Amino acid sequence: MKTLRAARVIAIRGEGRRTYHWTSVVAPDSQQIAQLTQRFQIYEEYFQDVQDLDERPRLEKEANNTLVILKVPVARSDPDSGRPSFAVIPLGIVFGREEILTVSSEELPLLRAIELQLPQETDELDPRWLTVEVIQRMARAFLDALQVINGEIVHTEARLHHSQSNDEFFSMLSLSKILIRFTSALRGNISVLQQLLRLPIIAQDEEDAEDLADALIDLQQARDMTEVYTSTITNMMDAYGGVLQTNISNTLKVITGWTVIIAIPATVATIYGMNVPLPIQNWPYAWPVLMGGGFLVSLFAVLWFRRRHWI
C-alpha cells in the first residue's frame, strides 16, 4: 500500500482549502482491507468487488464517501500465439472527506502515468482533476486497444485469403471474446460517467465538466467501434464457416467423381474375372475391347464431371 502526493488546492462547496491525500492500493490482502475498511468507513465487500474481474462498473454513495468502480483495459500477450491480447480490470475509486483511494487487482499503467505526472513538492490534490485524468486516460486506453485489435482483424483477414487453418479460427474467437468484454465494460463506464457529470462537485466546474463530456464522447466512440469490430468478426467467422463448408463439399465432389471414374473399368474387369460363362469370353480380342470400352466410358465420365465442375 502506498500514499501518493499531488499538486492542487481547491475550494469545494464553499468549505475553503482542503488537503486530499491519494492512497493507491494494488491487490490488498485481508490485513490491508481491514485497515482500509476502518479508515475509510466503507464495507469490506467493496474491495472484493474491485478484485472480481466480472464486476460491473457502478457509482454509489455511502456515508461521507463516493464509491466508483470502472473497467480499464490492460494489454496482455497471448501465451500460445504471442499475439497482442487485452483484459479488462476493475478500478475502484473512493472519494472520502480528505482522502482519495484507488484500488485495483494489479498495477495499472494509467495510474502509474498519473503518478509520474504529479509534482513531488506538495501534498494537495484536486479530486476533480484526478477523476478527469483517470477517465480521460481510460477512454484513450480503450481507443488505443481498439486500434491494436483492428490491426489484428486486418492481419487475420489477410491470412484467411491464403489458408483456412484452425489458427485463424481461434484468433478470431479470441478477438471476439475481447470485444464482448469491451462492450460490456464500455456500457458500464458510460453509465458511470453520465452519473458523475450530474454530481454537484463536477457540475460546478465548467472546465472539468467539459473535459469529462469529451471523455464521454471518446467512450461512446469506443463503444461504437467495438460494436462495428464485433460485427466484422462475426461476419468473418460466418464467412470462414461458409468457406470451410464449400471446401468440404468440393472435396467430396472430387472424391466421388474420381471414385466413379476408377470404378468403371474396375467393374468391367471384376465381372469378366468371375468363373462363370460370359458373352464373348472366348473371343481373342475380348480383353482389350472390354478394357478399352471401360476406359472410354471413364473418359466420357471425366469430361462430363469437368463440365459440371466436379473435378
C-alpha positions as CSV (number, residue, x, y, z in Angstrom):
1,M,0.0,0.0,0.0
2,K,1.4,3.4,-1.0
3,T,0.4,7.0,-0.5
4,L,0.9,9.4,-3.4
5,R,1.1,13.2,-3.2
6,A,-0.2,15.7,-5.8
7,A,-0.3,19.4,-6.6
8,R,-3.6,21.3,-6.4
9,V,-5.6,23.2,-3.8
10,I,-9.3,23.8,-4.3
11,A,-12.4,25.1,-2.6
12,I,-15.1,22.6,-2.6
13,R,-18.7,23.7,-1.9
14,G,-17.5,26.8,-0.1
15,E,-15.6,24.8,2.5
16,G,-12.3,26.5,1.8
17,R,-8.9,25.0,1.2
18,R,-8.8,21.3,1.9
19,T,-5.9,18.8,1.6
20,Y,-6.6,15.4,-0.1
21,H,-4.2,12.5,0.0
22,W,-4.2,9.9,-2.6
23,T,-3.7,6.3,-1.4
24,S,-3.2,3.7,-4.1
25,V,-3.7,0.0,-3.3
26,V,-2.8,-2.9,-5.5
27,A,-4.2,-6.4,-4.7
28,P,-4.7,-5.7,-1.0
29,D,-4.5,-8.6,1.4
30,S,-7.0,-9.2,4.2
31,Q,-5.0,-7.2,6.7
32,Q,-4.8,-4.2,4.4
33,I,-8.5,-4.5,3.6
34,A,-9.4,-4.4,7.4
35,Q,-7.3,-1.3,7.8
36,L,-8.8,0.5,4.9
37,T,-12.3,-0.5,5.8
38,Q,-11.9,1.1,9.2
39,R,-10.0,4.1,7.9
40,F,-12.5,5.0,5.1
41,Q,-15.6,3.6,6.8
42,I,-16.6,1.5,3.8
43,Y,-17.9,-2.0,3.6
44,E,-15.4,-4.8,3.1
45,E,-17.3,-6.3,0.1
46,Y,-16.3,-3.2,-1.9
47,F,-12.7,-4.5,-2.0
48,Q,-13.8,-7.9,-3.0
49,D,-15.9,-6.4,-5.8
50,V,-13.0,-4.5,-7.2
51,Q,-10.9,-7.6,-7.4
52,D,-13.7,-9.5,-9.1
53,L,-13.0,-9.4,-12.9
54,D,-16.7,-9.8,-13.7
55,E,-17.8,-6.9,-11.5
56,R,-19.9,-4.3,-13.4
57,P,-19.0,-0.5,-13.3
58,R,-21.1,1.5,-10.9
59,L,-21.3,4.6,-8.7
60,E,-22.8,4.7,-5.2
61,K,-22.8,6.9,-2.1
62,E,-22.1,5.6,1.3
63,A,-22.0,8.0,4.4
64,N,-19.3,10.6,3.5
65,N,-17.8,8.6,0.7
66,T,-18.4,8.3,-3.0
67,L,-17.6,4.8,-4.3
68,V,-16.8,4.3,-8.0
69,I,-15.9,1.2,-10.0
70,L,-14.7,1.5,-13.6
71,K,-13.3,-1.1,-16.0
72,V,-9.9,-0.4,-17.6
73,P,-8.3,-2.3,-20.5
74,V,-4.8,-3.8,-19.8
75,A,-2.5,-5.1,-22.5
76,R,-1.7,-8.8,-22.5
77,S,0.2,-11.3,-24.7
78,D,-1.5,-14.5,-25.8
79,P,0.6,-17.3,-24.3
80,D,0.1,-19.6,-27.3
81,S,0.4,-17.4,-30.3
82,G,2.3,-14.5,-28.8
83,R,-0.2,-12.1,-30.5
84,P,-1.5,-9.0,-28.6
85,S,-4.4,-9.5,-26.3
86,F,-6.3,-7.5,-23.7
87,A,-8.0,-8.0,-20.3
88,V,-10.5,-5.7,-18.6
89,I,-9.6,-4.9,-15.0
90,P,-11.9,-3.2,-12.4
91,L,-10.6,0.0,-10.9
92,G,-12.1,1.2,-7.7
93,I,-12.0,4.9,-6.6
94,V,-13.2,6.1,-3.2
95,F,-13.6,9.8,-2.6
96,G,-13.6,10.4,1.2
97,R,-13.7,13.7,3.1
98,E,-10.0,14.2,3.0
99,E,-8.6,11.2,1.1
100,I,-8.8,9.5,-2.2
101,L,-8.4,5.8,-2.5
102,T,-7.8,3.8,-5.7
103,V,-7.9,0.0,-5.6
104,S,-7.1,-2.5,-8.3
105,S,-6.2,-6.2,-8.5
106,E,-2.9,-5.4,-10.4
107,E,-0.7,-2.4,-11.3
108,L,-2.5,-0.3,-13.9
109,P,-0.4,1.7,-16.4
110,L,-2.8,4.7,-16.4
111,L,-2.4,5.2,-12.6
112,R,1.3,4.9,-12.9
113,A,1.3,7.5,-15.6
114,I,-0.8,9.9,-13.5
115,E,1.6,9.3,-10.5
116,L,4.6,10.2,-12.6
117,Q,2.8,13.4,-13.8
118,L,2.3,14.7,-10.3
119,P,4.7,17.2,-8.7
120,Q,6.5,15.9,-5.7
121,E,6.9,19.0,-3.6
122,T,3.2,19.4,-2.4
123,D,0.8,17.2,-0.7
124,E,-2.5,18.6,-2.0
125,L,-4.7,17.0,-4.6
126,D,-7.8,18.2,-6.6
127,P,-10.2,15.2,-6.6
128,R,-11.9,16.6,-9.7
129,W,-8.6,16.7,-11.6
130,L,-7.8,13.1,-10.6
131,T,-11.3,12.0,-11.8
132,V,-10.8,13.7,-15.1
133,E,-7.3,12.3,-15.6
134,V,-8.4,8.8,-14.8
135,I,-11.4,8.8,-17.1
136,Q,-9.6,10.6,-20.0
137,R,-6.7,8.1,-19.8
138,M,-9.2,5.2,-19.5
139,A,-11.0,6.4,-22.7
140,R,-7.7,6.8,-24.6
141,A,-6.7,3.3,-23.4
142,F,-9.8,1.8,-24.9
143,L,-9.3,3.7,-28.2
144,D,-5.6,2.6,-28.4
145,A,-6.6,-1.0,-27.6
146,L,-9.2,-1.0,-30.3
147,Q,-6.6,0.3,-32.8
148,V,-4.5,-2.7,-32.0
149,I,-7.5,-5.1,-32.3
150,N,-8.4,-3.6,-35.7
151,G,-4.8,-4.3,-36.8
152,E,-5.2,-7.9,-35.6
153,I,-8.5,-8.2,-37.5
154,V,-6.9,-6.9,-40.7
155,H,-3.9,-9.3,-40.2
156,T,-6.2,-12.3,-39.6
157,E,-8.3,-11.4,-42.7
158,A,-5.2,-11.3,-44.8
159,R,-4.1,-14.7,-43.6
160,L,-7.6,-16.1,-44.4
161,H,-7.0,-15.4,-48.0
162,H,-4.1,-17.8,-48.1
163,S,-5.2,-20.5,-45.7
164,Q,-8.1,-21.6,-43.6
165,S,-6.4,-23.3,-40.6
166,N,-7.5,-23.6,-37.0
167,D,-5.1,-20.8,-36.0
168,E,-7.2,-18.2,-37.9
169,F,-10.4,-19.5,-36.4
170,F,-9.0,-19.4,-32.8
171,S,-7.5,-16.0,-33.4
172,M,-11.0,-14.6,-34.5
173,L,-12.6,-16.4,-31.5
174,S,-10.1,-14.7,-29.1
175,L,-10.7,-11.3,-30.6
176,S,-14.5,-11.8,-30.4
177,K,-14.2,-12.6,-26.7
178,I,-12.1,-9.5,-26.1
179,L,-14.6,-7.3,-27.9
180,I,-17.5,-8.7,-25.9
181,R,-15.8,-7.8,-22.7
182,F,-15.0,-4.4,-24.1
183,T,-18.7,-3.8,-25.0
184,S,-19.9,-4.7,-21.5
185,A,-17.2,-2.6,-19.8
186,L,-17.8,0.5,-22.1
187,R,-21.5,0.4,-21.5
188,G,-21.0,0.4,-17.7
189,N,-18.3,3.1,-17.9
190,I,-20.5,5.3,-19.9
191,S,-23.3,4.9,-17.4
192,V,-21.0,5.8,-14.5
193,L,-19.6,8.8,-16.3
194,Q,-23.1,10.1,-17.0
195,Q,-23.8,9.8,-13.3
196,L,-20.6,11.6,-12.5
197,L,-21.5,14.5,-14.7
198,R,-24.6,15.1,-12.7
199,L,-22.7,15.3,-9.4
200,P,-22.5,18.8,-7.9
201,I,-18.8,18.6,-7.3
202,I,-18.3,18.0,-11.1
203,A,-21.1,20.1,-12.5
204,Q,-19.9,23.3,-10.6
205,D,-16.6,23.4,-12.5
206,E,-17.3,24.1,-16.2
207,E,-13.8,23.2,-17.4
208,D,-13.8,19.8,-15.7
209,A,-17.4,19.1,-16.8
210,E,-16.3,19.8,-20.4
211,D,-13.3,17.5,-20.1
212,L,-15.5,14.7,-18.8
213,A,-18.0,15.4,-21.6
214,D,-15.2,15.0,-24.1
215,A,-14.2,11.7,-22.4
216,L,-17.8,10.6,-22.6
217,I,-17.7,11.2,-26.3
218,D,-14.5,9.1,-26.6
219,L,-16.1,6.3,-24.6
220,Q,-19.1,6.4,-26.9
221,Q,-16.9,6.3,-29.9
222,A,-15.0,3.4,-28.4
223,R,-18.3,1.6,-27.8
224,D,-19.4,2.2,-31.4
225,M,-16.1,1.0,-32.7
226,T,-16.3,-2.1,-30.6
227,E,-19.8,-2.9,-32.0
228,V,-18.5,-2.5,-35.5
229,Y,-15.5,-4.7,-34.9
230,T,-17.7,-7.3,-33.3
231,S,-19.9,-7.3,-36.3
232,T,-16.9,-7.6,-38.6
233,I,-15.5,-10.5,-36.6
234,T,-18.9,-12.2,-36.7
235,N,-19.2,-11.8,-40.4
236,M,-15.6,-13.1,-40.9
237,M,-16.4,-16.2,-38.8
238,D,-19.6,-16.8,-40.8
239,A,-17.6,-16.4,-44.0
240,Y,-14.9,-18.7,-42.6
241,G,-17.5,-21.4,-41.8
242,G,-19.0,-21.0,-45.3
243,V,-15.6,-21.3,-46.9
244,L,-14.9,-24.5,-44.9
245,Q,-18.2,-25.9,-45.8
246,T,-17.7,-25.1,-49.5
247,N,-14.2,-26.7,-49.5
248,I,-15.5,-29.8,-47.8
249,S,-18.3,-30.0,-50.4
250,N,-15.9,-29.5,-53.3
251,T,-13.5,-32.1,-51.9
252,L,-16.3,-34.7,-51.6
253,K,-17.4,-34.0,-55.2
254,V,-13.8,-34.6,-56.4
255,I,-13.5,-37.8,-54.4
256,T,-16.9,-39.0,-55.6
257,G,-16.1,-38.2,-59.2
258,W,-12.8,-40.0,-59.3
259,T,-14.3,-42.9,-57.5
260,V,-16.9,-43.3,-60.2
261,I,-14.3,-42.9,-62.9
262,I,-11.9,-45.5,-61.5
263,A,-14.8,-47.9,-60.7
264,I,-16.0,-48.2,-64.3
265,P,-13.0,-50.2,-65.7
266,A,-12.6,-52.0,-62.4
267,T,-16.2,-53.1,-62.5
268,V,-15.7,-54.5,-66.1
269,A,-12.6,-56.3,-65.1
270,T,-14.3,-57.7,-62.0
271,I,-17.3,-59.1,-64.0
272,Y,-15.0,-60.8,-66.5
273,G,-12.9,-62.2,-63.8
274,M,-15.7,-64.4,-62.4
275,N,-15.6,-68.1,-63.1
276,V,-18.9,-68.3,-64.9
277,P,-19.8,-68.4,-68.7
278,L,-19.8,-64.8,-70.1
279,P,-20.5,-63.3,-73.5
280,I,-17.6,-63.1,-75.9
281,Q,-15.3,-64.6,-73.3
282,N,-13.7,-66.9,-75.9
283,W,-13.1,-64.1,-78.4
284,P,-9.4,-63.3,-78.7
285,Y,-9.9,-59.5,-78.6
286,A,-12.4,-59.6,-75.7
287,W,-10.0,-58.3,-73.1
288,P,-8.6,-55.3,-75.0
289,V,-12.1,-54.4,-76.3
290,L,-13.7,-54.6,-72.9
291,M,-11.0,-52.7,-71.1
292,G,-10.8,-50.1,-73.9
293,G,-14.5,-49.7,-73.7
294,G,-14.3,-49.3,-69.9
295,F,-11.6,-46.6,-70.2
296,L,-13.5,-44.9,-73.0
297,V,-16.6,-44.7,-70.7
298,S,-14.3,-43.4,-67.9
299,L,-13.0,-40.7,-70.3
300,F,-16.6,-39.6,-71.1
301,A,-17.2,-39.5,-67.3
302,V,-14.2,-37.3,-66.8
303,L,-15.4,-34.9,-69.5
304,W,-18.9,-34.8,-68.0
305,F,-17.6,-34.2,-64.5
306,R,-15.3,-31.4,-65.6
307,R,-18.2,-29.8,-67.5
308,R,-20.1,-29.8,-64.2
309,H,-17.0,-28.6,-62.3
310,W,-16.9,-31.7,-60.1
311,I,-13.2,-32.4,-60.8
